[in-house]
Amino acid sequence: MSADLSAADPILRSTVGPPTINRTAVRAATLILLLIALTFAIAGQRHFRTRPESDWDAGITYYLLAIGAFSLAVFIGDRRLGKIENEPLLTPLLGDDRPAYRQAVTQAARRHRWRAGALMLAALLMWILLDQLRQSALPDYALPFWMWVGAIGVYVIAVAGRRPALPPDWRWRLKEQRGLMALVAAIFIAALVLRVWNVGGIPPTVSGDEGSQGVEALKFLRGELRNPFVTSWLSVPTMSFIFNALTIGPLGHTAFALRLPWAVIGAITIGVVFVLVRRLKGASFALLTAALLAAYHYHIHFSRLGSNQIADAFFMAAAFWFLYRAYSRGRAIDWALAGVVAGLAQYFYAGARFTTIMAGVTVAWFVLREGRRFWNAQWTGIAIGVGAFLITAGPMLQHAIRFPDDYDARLNSVGVFQSGWLMREQGVRHQGVAPILLDQFKRAALSYSAYPDRVSWYGGQQPFFDGAWAVLFMLGLGYATLRPFDRRRFPMLIWWWGGIILGGMLTESPPSSQRLITTAPPAVFFVVLGLVQIASLLQRALPPLRGATRAAPALAAASVMVLSTLSLNYYFAEYTPTLVYGNPTAVAAMGIVRYAQEKQLGPDDVMVFFGAPRMYIDFGSIAYLAPEVPGLDIHEPLTTTLSAEALPPHLRPTFIFLPERVNELDFVKQTYPSGEIEMIASPQDGSTMLVVYRVKRDE
């Protein structure tokens, strides 16, 4: 895949090592350490897959030994066989030791007074907008929305500065990058196809949460939901539902329309991850990461759902990209866009708020690492980024201040401290806080190698990685964690570990796939890191490969193709037919939807549902996919004849029973003796899932 790029940007290219050492002995030691690392890692992964959970401490020990041997092998290889030269120049923009930037800013403001006026205009627009939103309700929010967009646009234009001129050799540079651009385009197209193809049918079940988000989009289209700057269903910001309405409006209330925008977001994330990793580790490393993420089953799955969690990774990758551009270029536009991205994340899934935390940690790390000279050079940029964040997130931050219980409702319900879960668990387990939190941490941290998903959002029987994926990931993650302050790996480390702690350890029931999907890109990054380091060691230590400059890129590219094939086969051939996504209740709901569509039920019919207390007719996927069919729940079990007066007049009833309430059908027959019974089997195991009794029109 990267053969054409190896000369300009090889994955691995080693320098000539010191001539006085016994290089044969070093190569042998490196290979032995690598073999030990792989042996222990494979043993650890096998332990996780074949032994009971109570015996997993040995698997953890195997992996720790593997990480130690692997890190030592890489250290010896770099020091004695030549250091890897695959990384682009990444240096911070530093200023003088004296704080001369304030004078420069003042002079710029005097030369460009319109910028000061534009900033004042942005502030004025935001003040007016926030004042309007403090009112109880507005008849129309179109003007406030465009005021918000205008305030962001005016602010960014005001701080952007002059557009830099194209370099004189831009045509030559463009020509040199044609091969790279073609590969990136091919990866993006493949990622888009893998996410959009038959997105309405894979996964076959539309879950209740998916459907509920679709219902909120329908409310916006009907004018029932208007304010884009508040929260709604499960404290999710309404902006997310408005975004979904962009496809549901023209395409109708279908699974395809519900899922399409998130599939596109998932594919775009691949491109954003590419540009981020290219800035950190070079083009070849970025190509491998993007290609592997494009084929990663966990990321594909959440890209194919009509739910907004997949946007978490998009916002995080974009924020890191702009921050690292600002770190090395010092341009105000990069700082501003980083702030805008962090602000926009406030309007989607609650997990996307993690972007703001990680952006703040990264900026603080920049300042602490580089010291006063960096602060002198970049403090105005940091201030610009903070201003952009406040302008963008302002309406949602005001909502959070005014209605903190609504804003934090989701966190309050799933956080181990906020929900009272930790206190309850102490009584159930008869343990203290420390061992319970340690167990939480272990379950979250080993979600990619040992523990399977505990919720029906994904629900696979294996961890997020398995086999070779897991081995490479653990080696790459362990090696990077032992060097936490390397600025090329730092964003991926805090991204992954931050997500594991905040979205895993500190929430109920880890690992929960919907809360950890943001960690998928850095996890794939560590898979590639482990793969590239192994390829480097093999090329430098094995005589047949030492003279082949393209051996390591070829090994890495071939390995990525094999890993991608395994991942795609798992998702489309093994996982999808199991129908585990969405749980049995969601599968039953899809049975009701398909029956209503096949029998062409409409406004003149009513679905009378005997499902309580396990399930109700307003289940999210039913309400979204069949909103035109009226529904009625029979809450209490029938003990006598059903009265026709209890049903809506002039509507033909179709009675639907869950198996545990099918004995009440006899009471319905006494009132409606002429009907047709149809048994609907479960697609999972063939058992009776629903019993339908449809009354004839003349009754």
C-alpha positions in Angstrom: 0.0 0.0 0.0 2.8 2.4 0.8 5.4 1.3 -1.7 5.3 4.5 -3.7 5.8 6.5 -0.5 8.7 4.6 1.0 11.3 6.9 -0.5 9.8 10.1 0.8 8.1 8.8 3.9 9.0 5.2 4.8 7.4 3.5 7.7 10.8 2.4 8.8 14.3 3.5 7.8 17.2 2.9 10.1 20.5 4.8 10.3 23.9 3.2 10.5 24.6 2.1 14.0 27.9 2.4 16.0 30.6 0.4 14.3 32.3 -0.9 17.4 29.5 -3.1 18.8 28.9 -6.7 18.1 25.9 -6.2 15.9 25.2 -9.9 15.4 24.8 -10.4 19.1 22.6 -7.4 19.3 20.4 -8.7 16.5 20.1 -12.1 18.2 19.2 -10.5 21.5 16.6 -8.3 19.8 15.0 -11.3 18.1 15.0 -13.3 21.3 13.3 -10.5 23.3 10.8 -10.1 20.5 10.1 -13.8 20.5 9.7 -13.8 24.3 7.3 -10.8 24.1 5.1 -12.4 21.4 5.1 -15.7 23.3 4.0 -14.1 26.5 1.4 -11.9 24.7 -0.1 -14.8 22.9 -0.2 -16.8 26.1 -1.9 -14.0 27.9 -4.5 -13.6 25.2 -5.1 -17.3 25.2 -5.5 -17.2 28.9 -8.2 -14.6 28.6 -10.1 -16.6 26.0 -9.9 -20.1 27.6 -9.8 -19.6 31.3 -12.5 -18.4 33.7 -12.5 -14.8 34.8 -11.3 -15.8 38.3 -8.1 -17.0 36.8 -7.3 -13.9 34.6 -4.6 -12.5 36.9 -2.1 -14.9 35.2 -3.1 -13.5 31.8 -2.4 -10.0 33.1 1.0 -11.1 34.3 1.8 -12.7 30.9 0.9 -9.4 29.2 3.0 -7.3 31.6 6.0 -9.6 30.9 5.4 -9.3 27.2 5.2 -5.5 27.4 8.5 -5.4 29.3 10.3 -7.6 26.9 8.9 -5.8 23.9 9.8 -2.4 25.2 13.3 -3.6 25.9 13.7 -5.0 22.4 12.6 -1.7 20.9 15.0 0.2 23.1 17.9 -2.0 22.2 17.0 -1.9 18.5 16.8 1.9 18.5 20.0 2.3 20.4 22.2 -0.4 18.8 20.7 -1.1 15.4 19.7 2.4 14.3 16.8 4.6 15.4 13.6 4.7 13.4 13.2 7.7 11.2 9.6 7.6 10.2 8.3 10.7 12.0 7.8 14.2 10.6 9.2 17.3 12.2 7.1 18.3 15.2 8.4 21.3 17.0 6.5 23.9 19.1 6.3 27.5 18.1 8.4 29.3 20.8 8.8 33.0 21.5 11.4 35.2 23.2 11.9 35.1 26.9 10.3 38.5 27.2 6.6 39.0 26.9 6.6 41.0 23.7 3.5 39.5 22.2 1.1 42.0 23.8 2.7 44.8 21.9 2.4 42.9 18.7 -1.3 42.2 19.3 -1.9 45.9 20.0 -0.2 46.9 16.8 -2.2 44.4 14.8 -5.5 45.7 16.3 -4.6 49.2 15.3 -3.8 48.2 11.8 -7.0 46.2 11.5 -9.6 48.0 13.4 -12.3 46.1 11.6 -11.2 43.0 13.5 -12.0 44.7 16.8 -15.3 45.7 15.4 -16.0 42.1 14.3 -15.1 40.7 17.7 -17.5 43.2 19.3 -20.2 42.2 16.8 -19.7 38.5 17.7 -19.9 39.3 21.4 -23.1 41.4 20.8 -24.8 38.7 18.8 -24.0 36.1 21.5 -25.3 38.5 24.3 -28.6 39.0 22.4 -28.9 35.3 21.7 -28.3 34.3 25.3 -30.8 37.0 26.4 -33.4 35.6 24.0 -32.8 32.0 25.2 -33.5 33.0 28.8 -37.1 33.6 27.9 -39.5 30.7 28.6 -40.1 29.9 24.9 -39.9 31.4 21.5 -42.4 30.8 18.7 -39.5 30.3 16.2 -35.8 29.5 16.7 -34.6 30.1 13.2 -33.3 33.6 13.9 -31.5 32.5 17.2 -29.9 29.6 15.3 -28.6 31.8 12.5 -27.4 34.4 15.1 -25.4 31.6 16.7 -23.9 30.6 13.4 -23.2 34.2 12.6 -21.5 34.9 15.9 -19.2 31.8 15.4 -18.4 32.8 11.8 -17.7 36.5 12.6 -15.4 35.5 15.5 -13.4 33.1 13.4 -13.0 35.6 10.5 -12.0 38.3 13.0 -9.1 36.2 14.5 -8.1 34.3 11.4 -5.6 36.9 10.1 -4.5 37.1 6.5 -4.8 34.1 4.4 -1.2 32.8 3.7 -0.2 32.9 0.1 0.4 29.6 -1.7 4.1 28.5 -1.9 5.6 29.1 -5.3 6.2 25.3 -5.8 2.6 24.3 -4.8 2.0 22.7 -8.2 5.1 20.5 -7.8 4.1 19.6 -4.2 0.6 18.7 -5.4 2.0 16.5 -8.1 4.3 14.8 -5.5 1.3 14.1 -3.3 -0.9 12.5 -6.0 -0.1 9.0 -4.9 -0.8 9.7 -1.3 -4.1 11.5 -2.1 -5.2 8.6 -4.3 -4.6 6.1 -1.4 -6.4 8.4 1.1 -9.4 8.7 -1.3 -9.5 4.9 -1.8 -9.5 4.4 2.0 -12.3 6.9 2.5 -14.4 5.5 -0.3 -14.0 2.0 1.2 -14.9 3.3 4.6 -18.0 5.0 3.3 -19.1 1.9 1.4 -18.6 -0.3 4.5 -20.8 2.0 6.5 -23.5 3.0 4.0 -24.1 -0.2 2.0 -27.4 -1.6 3.2 -27.2 0.5 6.3 -31.0 0.2 6.7 -30.8 -3.6 6.9 -27.5 -4.2 8.8 -27.9 -4.5 11.7 -31.4 -5.8 11.0 -32.8 -4.6 14.3 -33.5 -0.9 15.0 -33.1 -0.6 18.7 -35.4 1.3 21.0 -32.8 4.0 21.6 -32.3 4.4 17.8 -36.0 4.7 17.3 -36.4 7.2 20.2 -33.8 9.5 18.6 -35.7 9.2 15.3 -38.9 10.1 17.1 -37.3 13.3 18.4 -36.2 14.2 14.9 -39.9 13.7 13.8 -41.0 16.0 16.6 -38.7 18.7 15.1 -40.1 18.1 11.6 -43.6 18.4 13.0 -42.8 21.6 14.9 -43.1 20.0 18.4 -39.4 20.4 19.1 -38.0 23.7 18.1 -35.2 24.9 20.5 -31.8 23.6 19.3 -30.0 24.8 22.4 -31.6 22.6 25.1 -31.7 18.9 26.0 -34.5 16.5 25.3 -34.8 12.7 25.4 -32.4 11.2 28.1 -30.8 14.7 28.4 -29.4 14.4 24.8 -29.0 17.9 23.2 -31.7 18.6 20.7 -29.1 19.7 18.1 -28.3 16.1 17.5 -32.0 15.3 16.6 -32.1 18.3 14.3 -29.0 17.0 12.5 -30.8 13.7 12.1 -33.8 15.4 10.7 -31.8 16.6 7.7 -32.1 13.1 6.2 -35.4 11.9 7.7 -37.2 15.0 6.3 -36.5 14.2 2.6 -36.1 10.4 2.9 -38.9 9.6 5.3 -39.0 7.8 8.6 -37.0 4.8 7.6 -34.0 3.0 9.1 -31.9 4.1 6.2 -32.7 7.8 6.8 -32.1 7.5 10.5 -28.7 5.9 10.1 -27.3 7.6 7.0 -25.9 10.8 8.6 -24.1 8.8 11.3 -22.6 6.5 8.7 -21.2 9.5 6.9 -19.9 10.9 10.1 -18.1 7.6 10.8 -16.5 7.7 7.3 -15.4 11.3 7.7 -13.8 10.4 11.0 -11.4 8.1 9.1 -10.2 11.1 7.1 -9.8 13.3 10.2 -7.9 10.5 12.0 -5.6 10.2 9.0 -4.6 13.9 9.1 -4.1 13.8 12.8 -1.9 10.7 12.7 0.0 12.1 9.7 0.9 15.1 11.8 2.0 12.9 14.6 3.7 10.0 12.9 3.9 10.6 9.2 1.9 9.6 6.1 2.7 5.9 6.0 1.7 5.4 9.7 -1.4 7.4 9.1 -2.4 5.3 6.0 -2.1 2.1 8.0 -4.1 3.6 10.9 -6.9 4.9 8.6 -7.1 1.7 6.6 -7.4 -0.4 9.8 -9.9 1.9 11.4 -12.0 1.8 8.2 -12.3 -2.0 8.5 -12.6 -2.2 12.2 -15.8 -4.0 13.1 -16.5 -2.0 16.3 -16.3 1.4 14.5 -18.2 0.1 11.5 -21.0 -1.1 13.8 -21.5 2.2 15.6 -21.3 4.0 12.3 -24.2 2.0 11.1 -26.5 2.9 14.0 -29.0 5.7 14.1 -27.4 7.1 17.2 -25.0 9.9 17.9 -22.2 8.2 19.9 -20.1 7.8 16.7 -19.6 11.5 16.6 -17.5 11.4 19.8 -14.5 10.2 18.0 -14.9 12.7 15.2 -14.9 15.7 17.6 -12.0 14.3 19.5 -9.8 13.7 16.4 -10.6 17.1 14.9 -9.9 18.9 18.2 -6.5 17.2 18.5 -5.7 17.9 14.9 -6.3 21.6 15.2 -4.5 21.7 18.6 -1.4 20.1 17.2 -1.4 22.4 14.1 -1.6 25.3 16.5 1.2 23.8 18.6 3.6 23.8 15.7 2.3 26.6 13.5 1.0 29.1 16.1 -1.8 30.3 13.7 -4.8 31.9 15.3 -7.2 30.1 13.0 -6.1 26.7 14.3 -6.6 27.7 17.9 -10.0 29.2 16.9 -11.1 26.0 15.1 -10.0 23.8 18.0 -12.3 25.9 20.3 -15.2 25.7 17.8 -14.9 21.9 17.6 -14.8 21.5 21.4 -17.8 23.8 21.6 -19.8 21.9 18.9 -19.2 18.7 20.8 -21.4 20.1 23.6 -24.5 19.7 21.3 -24.2 15.9 20.7 -23.9 12.8 22.8 -22.9 13.4 26.5 -19.7 11.5 25.9 -18.6 14.2 23.4 -18.1 16.6 26.3 -15.0 14.5 27.0 -13.5 16.5 24.0 -13.5 19.7 26.1 -11.7 18.0 29.0 -9.0 16.4 26.8 -8.5 19.7 24.9 -7.9 21.5 28.2 -5.5 18.8 29.4 -3.5 19.0 26.1 -3.1 22.7 26.3 -2.0 22.5 29.9 0.5 19.8 28.9 1.8 22.1 26.1 2.4 24.9 28.5 4.0 22.7 31.2 6.2 20.9 28.7 7.5 23.8 26.7 7.6 26.4 29.5 7.5 30.2 29.5 8.8 30.6 25.9 5.9 28.6 24.6 3.4 30.6 26.7 4.9 33.9 25.5 4.5 32.8 21.9 1.1 31.1 22.2 -0.9 32.8 25.0 -3.0 34.8 22.6 -3.8 31.7 20.6 -4.9 29.9 23.7 -7.1 32.9 24.6 -8.5 32.8 21.1 -9.3 29.1 21.4 -11.1 29.7 24.7 -13.1 32.5 23.2 -14.1 30.4 20.3 -15.2 27.6 22.7 -17.3 30.1 24.7 -18.9 31.6 21.6 -19.8 28.2 20.2 -20.8 26.4 23.4 -22.4 29.5 25.0 -26.0 28.6 24.6 -25.6 25.1 25.9 -23.4 26.3 28.8 -26.1 28.7 29.7 -28.6 25.9 29.7 -26.3 23.8 31.9 -26.1 26.7 34.4 -29.9 27.3 34.4 -30.9 23.6 34.4 -28.0 21.5 35.8 -30.2 18.5 36.5 -31.3 18.3 32.9 -27.8 18.9 31.5 -26.2 16.3 33.8 -29.1 13.8 33.9 -27.4 11.1 32.0 -24.2 11.4 34.0 -26.2 11.4 37.2 -27.9 8.2 36.2 -24.8 6.2 35.1 -21.9 7.7 37.1 -20.8 5.4 39.9 -20.7 8.3 42.4 -23.6 10.5 41.2 -26.1 7.6 40.9 -25.3 6.1 44.3 -24.2 2.9 42.6 -20.9 2.7 44.4 -22.6 3.0 47.8 -25.1 0.3 46.9 -22.3 -2.0 45.6 -20.4 -1.7 48.9 -23.4 -3.2 50.6 -23.9 -5.9 48.0 -20.3 -7.0 47.7 -19.3 -6.3 51.3 -16.2 -4.5 50.0 -14.7 -1.1 50.3 -14.4 1.6 47.7 -10.9 0.8 46.5 -11.4 -2.9 45.5 -14.7 -2.0 43.7 -13.1 0.8 41.7 -10.1 -1.4 41.0 -12.5 -4.0 39.5 -14.2 -1.3 37.5 -10.8 -0.1 36.2 -9.8 -3.7 35.3 -13.0 -4.3 33.4 -12.7 -1.1 31.4 -9.0 -1.4 30.7 -9.3 -5.0 29.5 -12.3 -4.3 27.3 -10.1 -4.6 24.2 -8.5 -7.9 25.2 -10.5 -9.8 27.8 -14.0 -8.6 28.7 -16.9 -8.7 26.2 -19.5 -5.9 25.9 -22.0 -6.0 28.8 -24.8 -4.2 27.0 -26.9 -4.9 23.9 -25.5 -1.9 22.0 -23.0 -4.3 20.6 -23.3 -7.4 22.7 -20.6 -9.5 21.0 -19.2 -12.6 22.8 -15.7 -11.4 22.4 -13.8 -8.3 23.6 -13.4 -5.3 21.2 -10.2 -6.9 19.9 -9.4 -10.5 19.6 -6.6 -12.7 18.5 -3.8 -10.9 16.7 -5.6 -7.6 17.0 -5.5 -7.8 20.8 -1.9 -9.0 21.0 -0.6 -6.1 18.8 -2.8 -3.6 20.7 -1.5 -4.6 24.1 2.1 -4.5 23.0 1.6 -1.1 21.4 -0.4 0.4 24.3 2.1 -0.9 26.9 5.1 0.4 25.0 3.5 3.8 24.6 2.3 4.0 28.2 5.9 3.4 29.4 6.8 6.6 27.5 3.8 8.8 28.4 5.4 12.2 27.6 6.4 11.5 24.0 4.5 14.3 22.2 3.7 12.2 19.2 1.8 9.6 21.3 0.6 11.8 24.1 -2.8 12.7 22.5 -3.6 9.1 21.8 -2.6 8.0 25.3 -4.8 10.5 27.1 -7.6 9.9 24.6 -7.6 6.2 25.3 -6.8 6.2 29.0 -9.1 9.2 29.6 -12.0 7.4 27.8 -11.3 4.2 29.7 -11.4 6.0 33.1 -14.2 8.5 32.5 -16.4 6.4 30.2 -15.6 3.1 31.7 -14.3 2.9 35.2 -16.4 5.7 36.6 -19.7 4.6 35.0 -21.9 1.5 35.7 -21.4 -1.8 34.0 -18.1 -1.5 32.2 -17.3 -2.3 29.5 -20.4 -0.6 27.9 -19.7 -0.3 24.2 -21.7 2.9 23.6 -19.6 4.8 26.2 -16.2 3.5 24.9 -16.6 3.9 21.2 -14.6 7.2 21.4 -11.6 5.0 22.3 -11.6 3.1 19.0 -9.3 5.4 16.9 -6.5 5.5 19.6 -6.9 1.7 20.1 -6.3 1.1 16.4 -3.4 3.6 16.6 -1.8 1.3 19.2 -2.4 -1.8 17.0 -0.5 -0.1 14.2 2.2 1.1 16.7 2.8 -2.5 17.8 2.8 -3.8 14.3 5.2 -1.1 13.0 7.7 -1.7 15.9 7.6 -5.5 15.2 8.2 -4.9 11.5 11.1 -2.5 12.4 12.8 -5.1 14.6 12.4 -7.8 12.1 13.8 -5.7 9.3 16.8 -4.6 11.3 17.6 -8.0 12.9 17.0 -10.5 10.1 19.7 -10.8 7.4 17.3 -11.4 4.5 15.4 -8.2 5.3 18.1 -5.8 6.3 19.0 -4.8 2.7 15.4 -4.5 1.5 14.3 -0.9 2.2 10.6 -1.7 1.5 10.5 -4.9 3.6 9.0 -3.3 6.7 6.4 -1.3 4.8 5.4 -4.4 2.8 5.1 -6.5 6.0 3.0 -3.8 7.7 0.7 -3.3 4.7 0.2 -7.1 4.3 -0.5 -7.4 8.0 -3.1 -4.6 7.9 -4.8 -6.4 4.9 -5.0 -9.6 6.9 -6.3 -7.9 10.0 -8.9 -6.0 8.0 -10.1 -9.2 6.4 -10.5 -10.9 9.7 -12.5 -7.9 11.1 -14.8 -7.6 8.2 -15.5 -11.3 8.2 -16.3 -11.1 11.9 -18.8 -8.3 11.5 -20.7 -9.2 8.4 -20.4 -13.0 8.4 -20.3 -13.9 12.1 -21.7 -11.1 14.2 -24.6 -9.7 12.1 -26.5 -13.1 11.7 -26.6 -13.5 15.5 -29.1 -10.6 15.9 -27.7 -9.8 19.4 -27.8 -6.1 18.8 -30.8 -4.4 20.3 -31.9 -7.2 22.8 -34.9 -9.5 22.4 -37.4 -6.7 23.1 -36.1 -4.7 20.2 -36.2 -7.8 18.0 -39.9 -8.2 19.0 -40.6 -4.6 18.2 -39.2 -5.1 14.7 -41.5 -8.0 14.3 -44.5 -5.7 15.1 -43.1 -3.1 12.7 -42.7 -5.6 9.9 -46.2 -7.0 10.5 -47.7 -3.5 10.3 -45.8 -2.7 7.1 -46.7 -6.1 5.4 -50.4 -5.8 6.3 -50.4 -2.1 5.4 -51.9 -1.0 8.8 -52.7 2.7 8.8 -54.6 5.4 10.6 -57.8 3.4 10.4 -56.3 0.5 12.4 -55.2 0.3 16.1 -52.6 -2.0 17.5 -53.8 -3.3 20.9 -50.7 -4.6 22.6 -50.6 -7.1 25.5 -46.9 -6.6 26.4 -46.8 -4.9 29.8 -44.9 -4.8 32.0 -42.0 -6.1 29.7 -42.8 -3.9 26.7 -45.1 -1.2 25.5 -46.5 -0.2 22.1 -44.7 3.2 22.2 -41.3 1.4 22.1 -38.9 3.7 20.2 -38.5 1.7 17.0 -42.3 1.1 16.7 -43.0 4.8 17.3 -40.5 5.8 14.7 -41.0 3.3 11.9 -44.8 3.0 12.2 -45.9 6.4 13.6 -49.1 6.5 11.5 -50.6 3.4 13.2 -52.4 4.2 16.5 -51.4 2.0 19.4 -53.0 1.1 22.7 -51.5 -0.8 25.7 -53.5 -3.2 27.9 -51.7 -2.8 31.1 -53.5 -5.2 33.4 -54.1 -8.9 32.6 -57.6 -9.7 31.4 -59.7 -11.8 33.7 -63.0 -11.4 31.8 -64.3 -10.5 28.4 -62.7 -7.5 26.8 -65.2 -4.7 26.3 -65.4 -3.2 22.8 -66.1 0.2 24.4 -62.6 0.2 25.8 -61.1 0.5 22.4 -61.1 3.6 20.1 -64.3 3.7 18.0 -64.3 3.3 14.2 -60.8 1.7 14.3 -60.2 -1.9 13.4 -58.2 -3.6 16.2 -55.2 -5.8 15.7 -54.4 -7.6 18.9 -50.7 -8.4 19.5 -49.6 -10.6 22.4 -46.2 -11.4 23.9 -46.0 -15.1 24.7 -46.4 -14.7 28.4 -49.8 -13.0 27.9 -51.2 -15.1 25.0 -53.7 -16.9 27.4 -55.7 -13.6 27.4 -56.5 -14.2 23.7 -59.6 -16.3 24.7 -61.1 -13.2 26.4 -60.6 -11.2 23.2 -62.2 -13.8 21.0 -65.3 -13.7 23.1 -65.8 -10.1 21.9 -64.3 -10.5 18.4 -65.0 -14.1 17.4 -64.1 -13.7 13.7 -60.4 -13.0 13.5 -57.2 -14.4 12.1 -54.4 -15.7 14.2 -50.8 -15.5 13.1 -47.7 -16.7 14.9 -44.5 -14.7 14.4 -41.4 -16.6 15.1 -38.2 -15.1 16.6 -35.5 -14.8 14.0 -33.0 -15.7 16.7 -34.1 -19.1 17.8 -37.4 -19.8 15.9 -39.5 -19.8 19.1 -42.8 -17.9 19.2 -42.1 -14.3 19.6 -45.5 -12.7 19.0 -49.1 -13.9 18.5 -51.3 -11.6 16.4 -55.0 -11.7 16.2 -56.4 -9.4 13.5 -60.1 -8.7 13.5 -62.0 -8.6 10.3 -63.3 -5.3 9.0 -67.0 -5.9 9.5 -66.7 -6.7 13.3 
